[in-house]
Amino acid sequence: MLSAGSDVAVGRATPVSRRAALLSTRLVARDTWWQEFDCPDIAAAALPGQFVMLGVGLDEPGAWLLPRPFSVGWTGPGGEVGILLRAYGQGTRALARLEVGQTALLLGPLGRPFDTAGADVECVAGGVGLAPFIFLAAREAAAGRRVRLIYGERDAGAVFDPALIARLTDHDPELFTEDGSAGRKGLVTAGLDPASRALLLGCGPTPLLRALAAFAREHGRRLQVSVEEHMGCGIGTCQGCVVRGADGRWVKSCIEGSVFPAEELDWGAI
């Protein structure tokens, strides 16, 4: 199992920086795009739970300088890397405006991946926290393991195209919306099964991860979470992504995470 005290780089490919052409871009929900880049080196090396730093670089006059972190959402047989992008600000809106044939800079794969160790898994995704589970579900299913994918959004307008999820993962997600406008009404945590012994994986906003950690403690469930922190570099230099570990030290989520066993984090400080 993962351990923050271990050499967190063991088994990972060395990150590479590549300028990659945008192969396709598709509006899949409100302010949300599915983009696929031509980047065989990263596609061949990436593991579920890892991420890339994505930016337009300095060639574009007036471009914002810092890249943004995105989970690797899928890799294709032709070297494609899929990214689920929700436009929140200037940087992500610039990426959303990219047209097919234009290029972006990708650095990756970065971070510590999920470690399923052959277990059946129950994935809980909030918002664009869905991305790593698109990648993971496809791989786990291909290996013959059972995957349950529980996905929540605020309303129907924010829901990533369920048909596309099914095509990419060969799984139909169990959908929850807070207002009941799509799928079942309620928070995504309403889909949790206390009796299940599957490995629990979570990705999404911090309140969701905190709720999953409490659920896991109460029911004796194993849980790994992918934290969503602001990152400026992705390689441990800027220290903008630190989170408090259960041992009291600050850990860099870009290199010691962004996937952590839940018991390794101080949930009172996150």
Secondary structure, 3 states (H helix, E strand, C coil): CCCCCCCCCCCCCCCEEEEEEEEEEEEEECCEEEEEEECHHHHHHCCCCCEEEEECCCCCCCCCCCCEEEECCEECCCCEEEEEEECCCHHHHHHHCCCCCCEEEEEEEECECCCCCCCCEEEEEEHHHHHHHHHHHHHHHHCCCCEEEEEEECCHHHCCCHHHHHHHHCCCCEEEECCCCCCEECCHHHHCCCCCCCEEEEECCHHHHHHHHHHHHHHCCCEEEECCCCCCCCCCCCCCCEEEECCCCEEECCCCCEEEEHHHECCCCC
